[in-house]
Amino acid sequence: MLNIWGRISSLNVRKVVWCAQELGLDFQRTEAGGQFGVVQTPEYRALNPNATVPAIDDGEGAERVTLWESNVIVRYLCARYDTPARAAAREAPGHAGETLYPDALPRRFDAERWMDWQQTTLNPAGSAAFKQLIRTPPAERQPGLIAQSIAATEPLFALLDAHLATRRFMLGDVFTMADIPLGCEAHRWFGLPATDYARPAWPHVERWFAELTARAGARGVLDLALE
Ligand SMILES: N[C@@H](CCC(=O)N[C@@H](CS)C(=O)NCC(=O)O)C(=O)O
């Protein structure tokens, strides 16, 4: 069975849980990180020397895979477990049967690019605003940090909005692995309290995010309040 370590309040853990649910995998999640600790234990550090979540342990014997880095875990699960038959059963009738990890290299690397953009560009930009507005008591907040983070993030969501203006999902008509990290990032930004942050209208991101949220695989992930 697939074991996922990590608290669900972590964006990076949410990616992995959502992905496992999309694939219909039988998995167990063990609380770790944040208030749960665990990550500093020698056993956990042997699994993930960064002492961060998520990490996974999957399979047995020669087939066993242990991994850390959330987007790599998403790629691995999609590559290992998705099949055209599973994709056709998961999606609406008429779906071409493309797997979450696209076979065609131009499409696979289109997905890879957006996943790296989430990890290296969009996530760092919004991190301070999230930590300040969700995890910091109002009296201790630093307005300058929040303003800087918002100023860095909004042009990136505008870019995403322009991309999604002509596409249903990140790669076009078909939901793929690329939608998972980006969807989790939109969940974090859209969850900022309206009382503290007036988000601009990004109609295409909003339409895409609503469709992602309605997916059965995203339950218990994209419908969670931020903490
Ligand atoms: N690049 C890593 C980042 C991992 C990371 O920084 N995880 C955070 C939670 S999102 C963490 O473990 N924080 C410490 C903790 O929860 O104890 C990934 O995508 O998996």
Ligand as a Chemical Component Dictionary entry (heavy atoms), coordinates in Angstrom:
data_LIG
# 
_chem_comp.id                   LIG 
_chem_comp.type                 NON-POLYMER 
_chem_comp.pdbx_formal_charge   0 
_chem_comp.three_letter_code    LIG 
# 
loop_
_chem_comp_atom.comp_id 
_chem_comp_atom.atom_id 
_chem_comp_atom.alt_atom_id 
_chem_comp_atom.type_symbol 
_chem_comp_atom.charge 
_chem_comp_atom.model_Cartn_x 
_chem_comp_atom.model_Cartn_y 
_chem_comp_atom.model_Cartn_z 
_chem_comp_atom.pdbx_ordinal 
LIG N1  N1  N 0 9.912 21.402 -2.253 1  
LIG C1  C1  C 0 9.351 20.588 -1.210 2  
LIG C2  C2  C 0 8.974 21.490 -0.043 3  
LIG C3  C3  C 0 8.654 20.702 1.196  4  
LIG C4  C4  C 0 8.279 21.621 2.347  5  
LIG O1  O1  O 0 8.916 22.673 2.544  6  
LIG N2  N2  N 0 7.251 21.231 3.101  7  
LIG C5  C5  C 0 6.791 22.030 4.219  8  
LIG C6  C6  C 0 5.267 22.007 4.279  9  
LIG S1  S1  S 0 4.534 22.661 2.809  10 
LIG C7  C7  C 0 7.306 21.428 5.509  11 
LIG O2  O2  O 0 7.610 20.264 5.571  12 
LIG N3  N3  N 0 7.387 22.250 6.565  13 
LIG C8  C8  C 0 7.825 21.787 7.861  14 
LIG C9  C9  C 0 6.780 21.023 8.610  15 
LIG O3  O3  O 0 5.640 20.898 8.173  16 
LIG O4  O4  O 0 7.134 20.547 9.705  17 
LIG C10 C10 C 0 8.134 19.829 -1.763 18 
LIG O5  O5  O 0 7.511 20.327 -2.712 19 
LIG O6  O6  O 0 7.827 18.731 -1.270 20 
# 
loop_
_chem_comp_bond.comp_id 
_chem_comp_bond.atom_id_1 
_chem_comp_bond.atom_id_2 
_chem_comp_bond.value_order 
_chem_comp_bond.pdbx_ordinal 
LIG N1  C1  SING 1  
LIG C1  C2  SING 2  
LIG C1  C10 SING 3  
LIG C2  C3  SING 4  
LIG C3  C4  SING 5  
LIG C4  O1  DOUB 6  
LIG C4  N2  SING 7  
LIG N2  C5  SING 8  
LIG C5  C6  SING 9  
LIG C5  C7  SING 10 
LIG C6  S1  SING 11 
LIG C7  O2  DOUB 12 
LIG C7  N3  SING 13 
LIG N3  C8  SING 14 
LIG C8  C9  SING 15 
LIG C9  O3  DOUB 16 
LIG C9  O4  SING 17 
LIG C10 O5  DOUB 18 
LIG C10 O6  SING 19 
# 
